[in-house]
Amino acid sequence: MPSPSLYETDFYAWTQEQATLLCDQQWSQIDLQNLIEEIQSLGKQQRQELRNRLSVLIGHLLKWHYQSGRRSRSWLATLQIQRLDIAELLEDNLSLKPYLEEALRKAYLKGVELAVGEIDLPKRTFPVECPYSLPEIVDYDFYPGEPSKLLDESEQ
């Protein structure tokens, strides 16, 4: 039975070793199979990160819209932070932009589940498809539903 590889026992040390081997152009020493797998995984993680952030943002937009009497500074902060994080993620990963529409469809389903789990409204309250456009969702000035004093207070 072969002994476990560094990849299996100490992932961080393995990454540092692979980086050193790449820098030193020690091509024959590189763990090519695992390196390819990890690089592919990194791309998938960025797409997942985008979907997760959109889900949280949409869930809070739905809560903001459908439960206006329960709005809080915490909800407002979550909306603002998710928008900033999505903008930063897209800035760092320009090739994710064509994926936005697909990510939105997937994220909406999770956003509804988040909203249903946190407020006292049944799932049927929410539209089957996202009621907000992508430009609205990422717009720092877009807050659906009736106006809120919280928005005025946050600008002070």
Accessible surface in RSA format (square Angstrom, percent):
REM  Atomic radii and reference values for relative SASA: ProtOr
REM  Chains: A
REM  Algorithm: Lee & Richards
REM  Probe-radius: 1.40
REM  Slices: 20
REM RES _ NUM      All-atoms   Total-Side   Main-Chain    Non-polar    All polar
REM                ABS   REL    ABS   REL    ABS   REL    ABS   REL    ABS   REL
RES MET A   1   231.57 119.9 150.11  99.3  81.46 194.0 120.53 102.5 111.04 147.1
RES PRO A   2   123.33  89.9 101.35  92.4  21.98  79.9 112.70  93.1  10.63  66.1
RES SER A   3    96.30  81.4  71.43  95.3  24.87  57.3  43.82  93.3  52.48  73.5
RES PRO A   4    89.98  65.6  69.04  62.9  20.94  76.1  73.74  60.9  16.25 101.0
RES SER A   5    50.70  42.8  41.23  55.0   9.47  21.8  47.29 100.7   3.42   4.8
RES LEU A   6    67.13  37.4  56.42  40.4  10.71  26.9  58.35  41.0   8.77  23.6
RES TYR A   7    43.28  20.2  36.31  20.7   6.97  18.1  27.24  20.5  16.04  19.8
RES GLU A   8   124.43  71.4  85.75  64.9  38.69  92.1  35.93  69.5  88.50  72.3
RES THR A   9    89.27  63.5  51.76  52.5  37.50  89.4  49.07  65.9  40.19  60.8
RES ASP A  10    66.86  46.8  61.70  61.4   5.15  12.2  17.78  41.8  49.08  48.9
RES PHE A  11    98.67  49.4  91.71  56.8   6.96  18.1  91.71  55.6   6.96  19.9
RES TYR A  12   154.47  72.1 150.95  85.9   3.52   9.2 115.55  86.8  38.92  48.0
RES ALA A  13    31.84  29.3  25.51  39.4   6.33  14.4  29.30  41.3   2.54   6.7
RES TRP A  14     7.01   2.8   7.01   3.4   0.00   0.0   7.01   3.7   0.00   0.0
RES THR A  15    39.48  28.1  33.39  33.8   6.09  14.5  33.19  44.6   6.29   9.5
RES GLN A  16    83.89  46.9  82.31  60.2   1.58   3.8  28.85  61.4  55.04  41.7
RES GLU A  17    78.46  45.0  70.74  53.5   7.72  18.4  27.70  53.6  50.77  41.4
RES GLN A  18     4.80   2.7   4.80   3.5   0.00   0.0   2.74   5.8   2.06   1.6
RES ALA A  19    48.29  44.4  44.22  68.2   4.07   9.3  47.51  66.9   0.79   2.1
RES THR A  20    76.26  54.2  72.12  73.1   4.14   9.9  49.48  66.5  26.79  40.5
RES LEU A  21    27.66  15.4  27.66  19.8   0.00   0.0  27.66  19.4   0.00   0.0
RES LEU A  22    72.93  40.6  65.86  47.1   7.06  17.8  66.19  46.5   6.73  18.1
RES CYS A  23   106.41  80.5  74.35  82.9  32.06  75.3  28.31  71.7  78.10  84.2
RES ASP A  24    83.84  58.7  64.28  64.0  19.56  46.2  17.57  41.4  66.26  66.1
RES GLN A  25   118.82  66.4 106.30  77.7  12.53  29.8  14.30  30.4 104.53  79.3
RES GLN A  26    83.77  46.8  80.29  58.7   3.48   8.3  13.63  29.0  70.14  53.2
RES TRP A  27   156.51  62.8 140.73  68.1  15.77  37.0 121.92  65.0  34.59  56.1
RES SER A  28   104.18  88.0  64.81  86.5  39.37  90.7  56.47 120.3  47.71  66.8
RES GLN A  29   113.38  63.4  93.11  68.0  20.28  48.3  19.02  40.5  94.36  71.6
RES ILE A  30    21.03  12.0   6.50   4.8  14.53  35.0   6.50   4.7  14.53  39.4
RES ASP A  31    41.27  28.9  32.87  32.7   8.39  19.9  22.38  52.7  18.88  18.8
RES LEU A  32   112.91  62.9 109.59  78.4   3.31   8.3 109.59  77.0   3.31   8.9
RES GLN A  33   144.95  81.1 134.58  98.4  10.37  24.7  44.73  95.2 100.22  76.0
RES ASN A  34    30.95  21.3  30.95  29.9   0.00   0.0   0.00   0.0  30.95  29.9
RES LEU A  35    26.34  14.7  26.34  18.8   0.00   0.0  26.34  18.5   0.00   0.0
RES ILE A  36    84.22  47.9  82.94  61.8   1.28   3.1  84.09  60.6   0.13   0.3
RES GLU A  37    91.70  52.6  89.30  67.6   2.40   5.7  32.31  62.5  59.40  48.5
RES GLU A  38    38.04  21.8  37.85  28.6   0.19   0.4   9.30  18.0  28.74  23.5
RES ILE A  39   105.85  60.2 101.15  75.4   4.70  11.3 101.15  72.8   4.70  12.7
RES GLN A  40   111.97  62.6 100.19  73.2  11.78  28.1  36.18  77.0  75.79  57.5
RES SER A  41    35.55  30.0  33.72  45.0   1.83   4.2  16.05  34.2  19.50  27.3
RES LEU A  42    99.92  55.6  99.69  71.3   0.23   0.6  99.92  70.2   0.00   0.0
RES GLY A  43    40.30  49.7   0.00   N/A  40.30  49.7  37.40 102.6   2.90   6.5
RES LYS A  44   147.09  71.8 142.52  87.4   4.57  10.9  88.56  79.7  58.53  62.3
RES GLN A  45    97.14  54.3  91.33  66.7   5.80  13.8  35.09  74.7  62.05  47.1
RES GLN A  46    59.12  33.1  59.12  43.2   0.00   0.0  15.93  33.9  43.19  32.8
RES ARG A  47    91.67  38.5  91.67  46.7   0.00   0.0  20.56  28.1  71.11  43.1
RES GLN A  48    61.79  34.6  61.79  45.2   0.00   0.0  35.32  75.2  26.47  20.1
RES GLU A  49    59.24  34.0  58.13  44.0   1.11   2.6  15.24  29.5  43.99  35.9
RES LEU A  50     0.00   0.0   0.00   0.0   0.00   0.0   0.00   0.0   0.00   0.0
RES ARG A  51    41.27  17.3  41.26  21.0   0.01   0.0   3.39   4.6  37.87  23.0
RES ASN A  52    62.24  42.9  60.50  58.5   1.75   4.2  20.94  50.4  41.30  39.9
RES ARG A  53    61.76  25.9  60.66  30.9   1.10   2.6   5.30   7.2  56.47  34.2
RES LEU A  54     0.00   0.0   0.00   0.0   0.00   0.0   0.00   0.0   0.00   0.0
RES SER A  55     7.67   6.5   7.67  10.2   0.00   0.0   7.67  16.3   0.00   0.0
RES VAL A  56    43.98  28.9  43.98  39.8   0.00   0.0  43.98  38.2   0.00   0.0
RES LEU A  57     0.00   0.0   0.00   0.0   0.00   0.0   0.00   0.0   0.00   0.0
RES ILE A  58     0.00   0.0   0.00   0.0   0.00   0.0   0.00   0.0   0.00   0.0
RES GLY A  59     0.00   0.0   0.00   N/A   0.00   0.0   0.00   0.0   0.00   0.0
RES HIS A  60    17.06   9.3  17.06  11.9   0.00   0.0   9.43   9.7   7.62   8.9
RES LEU A  61     0.00   0.0   0.00   0.0   0.00   0.0   0.00   0.0   0.00   0.0
RES LEU A  62     0.00   0.0   0.00   0.0   0.00   0.0   0.00   0.0   0.00   0.0
RES LYS A  63     4.10   2.0   4.10   2.5   0.00   0.0   0.00   0.0   4.10   4.4
RES TRP A  64     0.58   0.2   0.58   0.3   0.00   0.0   0.00   0.0   0.58   0.9
RES HIS A  65    63.74  34.8  52.14  36.2  11.60  29.7  29.36  30.3  34.38  40.0
RES TYR A  66    65.58  30.6  42.79  24.3  22.80  59.3  34.48  25.9  31.10  38.3
RES GLN A  67    31.50  17.6  26.61  19.4   4.89  11.6   5.07  10.8  26.43  20.0
RES SER A  68    35.25  29.8  21.48  28.7  13.77  31.7   3.10   6.6  32.15  45.0
RES GLY A  69    81.24 100.2   0.00   N/A  81.24 100.2  42.84 117.6  38.40  86.0
RES ARG A  70   116.29  48.8 101.07  51.5  15.22  36.2  51.16  69.9  65.14  39.5
RES ARG A  71    31.04  13.0   9.34   4.8  21.69  51.6   6.43   8.8  24.60  14.9
RES SER A  72    37.70  31.9  33.82  45.1   3.88   8.9  35.42  75.4   2.28   3.2
RES ARG A  73   163.39  68.6 157.45  80.3   5.93  14.1  62.44  85.3 100.95  61.2
RES SER A  74    74.79  63.2  63.93  85.3  10.86  25.0  40.58  86.4  34.21  47.9
RES TRP A  75    24.97  10.0  24.97  12.1   0.00   0.0   9.21   4.9  15.76  25.6
RES LEU A  76     6.83   3.8   6.83   4.9   0.00   0.0   6.83   4.8   0.00   0.0
RES ALA A  77    41.07  37.8  39.12  60.4   1.96   4.4  40.82  57.5   0.26   0.7
RES THR A  78    30.37  21.6  27.21  27.6   3.16   7.5   9.92  13.3  20.44  30.9
RES LEU A  79     0.00   0.0   0.00   0.0   0.00   0.0   0.00   0.0   0.00   0.0
RES GLN A  80    62.85  35.1  62.85  45.9   0.00   0.0  18.70  39.8  44.15  33.5
RES ILE A  81    91.42  52.0  91.35  68.1   0.08   0.2  91.42  65.8   0.00   0.0
RES GLN A  82    20.84  11.7  20.84  15.2   0.00   0.0   0.00   0.0  20.84  15.8
RES ARG A  83     2.30   1.0   0.28   0.1   2.02   4.8   0.28   0.4   2.02   1.2
RES LEU A  84   102.63  57.2  98.58  70.5   4.06  10.2  98.89  69.5   3.74  10.1
RES ASP A  85    41.50  29.1  38.29  38.1   3.21   7.6   5.20  12.2  36.30  36.2
RES ILE A  86     1.06   0.6   1.06   0.8   0.00   0.0   1.06   0.8   0.00   0.0
RES ALA A  87    44.93  41.3  35.58  54.9   9.35  21.3  41.48  58.4   3.45   9.2
RES GLU A  88   107.47  61.7 103.89  78.6   3.58   8.5  25.64  49.6  81.84  66.8
RES LEU A  89    20.19  11.2  16.63  11.9   3.57   9.0  19.92  14.0   0.27   0.7
RES LEU A  90    16.91   9.4  16.91  12.1   0.00   0.0  16.91  11.9   0.00   0.0
RES GLU A  91   132.38  76.0 113.17  85.6  19.22  45.8  38.61  74.7  93.77  76.6
RES ASP A  92   104.23  73.0  70.42  70.1  33.80  79.9  24.30  57.2  79.92  79.7
RES ASN A  93    37.26  25.7  31.26  30.2   6.00  14.5   8.44  20.3  28.82  27.9
RES LEU A  94   119.24  66.4 110.13  78.8   9.11  22.9 110.14  77.4   9.10  24.5
RES SER A  95   100.56  85.0  76.49 102.1  24.07  55.4  53.92 114.8  46.63  65.3
RES LEU A  96    13.00   7.2  12.93   9.2   0.07   0.2  13.00   9.1   0.00   0.0
RES LYS A  97   106.61  52.0  98.19  60.2   8.43  20.1  50.60  45.5  56.01  59.7
RES PRO A  98   116.35  84.8  78.36  71.4  37.99 138.1  91.92  75.9  24.43 151.8
RES TYR A  99    14.22   6.6   8.88   5.1   5.34  13.9  13.95  10.5   0.26   0.3
RES LEU A 100    22.70  12.6  22.70  16.2   0.00   0.0  22.70  15.9   0.00   0.0
RES GLU A 101    97.40  55.9  97.08  73.4   0.33   0.8  51.86 100.3  45.54  37.2
RES GLU A 102    61.09  35.1  60.14  45.5   0.95   2.3  15.35  29.7  45.73  37.3
RES ALA A 103     0.00   0.0   0.00   0.0   0.00   0.0   0.00   0.0   0.00   0.0
RES LEU A 104    14.66   8.2  14.66  10.5   0.00   0.0  14.66  10.3   0.00   0.0
RES ARG A 105   150.72  63.3 141.28  72.0   9.44  22.5  75.95 103.8  74.77  45.3
RES LYS A 106    94.64  46.2  90.64  55.6   3.99   9.5  60.39  54.4  34.24  36.5
RES ALA A 107     0.37   0.3   0.00   0.0   0.37   0.8   0.37   0.5   0.00   0.0
RES TYR A 108     6.82   3.2   6.82   3.9   0.00   0.0   6.82   5.1   0.00   0.0
RES LEU A 109   117.19  65.3 114.40  81.8   2.79   7.0 115.49  81.1   1.70   4.6
RES LYS A 110   103.96  50.7  99.93  61.3   4.04   9.6  76.14  68.5  27.82  29.6
RES GLY A 111     0.00   0.0   0.00   N/A   0.00   0.0   0.00   0.0   0.00   0.0
RES VAL A 112     9.00   5.9   9.00   8.1   0.00   0.0   9.00   7.8   0.00   0.0
RES GLU A 113    88.03  50.5  80.60  61.0   7.42  17.7  44.60  86.3  43.43  35.5
RES LEU A 114    43.38  24.2  31.83  22.8  11.55  29.0  42.61  29.9   0.77   2.1
RES ALA A 115     0.00   0.0   0.00   0.0   0.00   0.0   0.00   0.0   0.00   0.0
RES VAL A 116    42.96  28.3  33.95  30.7   9.01  21.7  33.95  29.5   9.01  24.4
RES GLY A 117    66.63  82.2   0.00   N/A  66.63  82.2  32.89  90.2  33.74  75.6
RES GLU A 118    86.99  49.9  65.74  49.7  21.25  50.6  36.85  71.3  50.14  40.9
RES ILE A 119     7.67   4.4   0.00   0.0   7.67  18.5   0.84   0.6   6.83  18.5
RES ASP A 120   127.01  89.0 100.74 100.3  26.28  62.1  39.20  92.2  87.81  87.6
RES LEU A 121    44.94  25.0  37.59  26.9   7.35  18.5  39.94  28.0   5.00  13.5
RES PRO A 122    59.18  43.1  48.00  43.8  11.18  40.6  58.40  48.2   0.78   4.9
RES LYS A 123   117.20  57.2 110.23  67.6   6.97  16.6  70.71  63.6  46.49  49.5
RES ARG A 124   206.04  86.5 171.65  87.5  34.39  81.9  80.49 110.0 125.55  76.1
RES THR A 125    47.88  34.1  23.00  23.3  24.88  59.3  26.26  35.3  21.61  32.7
RES PHE A 126    11.40   5.7   0.45   0.3  10.95  28.5   0.89   0.5  10.51  30.1
RES PRO A 127    50.70  36.9  34.46  31.4  16.24  59.0  47.23  39.0   3.47  21.5
RES VAL A 128   138.57  91.2 119.27 108.0  19.29  46.5 126.86 110.2  11.70  31.7
RES GLU A 129   138.47  79.5 131.40  99.4   7.07  16.8  47.87  92.6  90.60  74.0
RES CYS A 130    30.80  23.3   7.80   8.7  23.00  54.1   7.80  19.8  23.00  24.8
RES PRO A 131    56.59  41.2  18.81  17.1  37.78 137.3  30.13  24.9  26.45 164.4
RES TYR A 132    10.79   5.0   6.16   3.5   4.63  12.0   7.36   5.5   3.44   4.2
RES SER A 133    53.69  45.4  41.26  55.1  12.43  28.6  45.87  97.7   7.82  11.0
RES LEU A 134    21.87  12.2  18.80  13.4   3.07   7.7  18.80  13.2   3.07   8.3
RES PRO A 135    97.21  70.8  87.79  80.0   9.43  34.3  93.48  77.2   3.73  23.2
RES GLU A 136    65.28  37.5  63.65  48.2   1.63   3.9  20.78  40.2  44.50  36.3
RES ILE A 137     0.00   0.0   0.00   0.0   0.00   0.0   0.00   0.0   0.00   0.0
RES VAL A 138    50.32  33.1  43.14  39.1   7.18  17.3  43.14  37.5   7.18  19.5
RES ASP A 139    63.36  44.4  55.68  55.4   7.68  18.2  15.68  36.9  47.68  47.6
RES TYR A 140    98.87  46.2  91.12  51.8   7.75  20.2  85.50  64.3  13.38  16.5
RES ASP A 141   126.91  88.9 102.43 102.0  24.48  57.9  28.91  68.0  98.00  97.7
RES PHE A 142    39.17  19.6  35.18  21.8   3.99  10.4  39.17  23.7   0.00   0.0
RES TYR A 143    32.41  15.1  12.13   6.9  20.29  52.8  10.04   7.5  22.37  27.6
RES PRO A 144     8.13   5.9   2.99   2.7   5.14  18.7   8.13   6.7   0.00   0.0
RES GLY A 145    43.06  53.1   0.00   N/A  43.06  53.1  16.46  45.2  26.60  59.6
RES GLU A 146   113.28  65.0 100.53  76.1  12.75  30.4  31.45  60.8  81.83  66.8
RES PRO A 147   130.60  95.2 105.05  95.8  25.55  92.9 114.05  94.2  16.55 102.8
RES SER A 148    16.98  14.3   5.07   6.8  11.91  27.4   7.91  16.8   9.07  12.7
RES LYS A 149   168.48  82.2 162.45  99.7   6.04  14.4 106.07  95.5  62.42  66.5
RES LEU A 150    28.94  16.1  27.81  19.9   1.13   2.8  27.81  19.5   1.13   3.0
RES LEU A 151    38.04  21.2  37.58  26.9   0.46   1.2  37.77  26.5   0.27   0.7
RES ASP A 152    93.18  65.3  88.77  88.4   4.42  10.4  25.91  61.0  67.28  67.1
RES GLU A 153    72.54  41.6  60.89  46.1  11.65  27.7  24.22  46.9  48.31  39.4
RES SER A 154    57.35  48.5  18.51  24.7  38.84  89.5  25.05  53.3  32.31  45.3
RES GLU A 155   149.37  85.8 111.82  84.6  37.54  89.4  44.84  86.7 104.53  85.3
RES GLN A 156   182.02 101.8 115.34  84.3  66.67 158.7  73.63 156.7 108.39  82.2
END  Absolute sums over single chains surface
CHAIN  1 A    10077.8       8410.5       1667.3       5582.2       4495.5
END  Absolute sums over all chains
TOTAL         10077.8       8410.5       1667.3       5582.2       4495.5
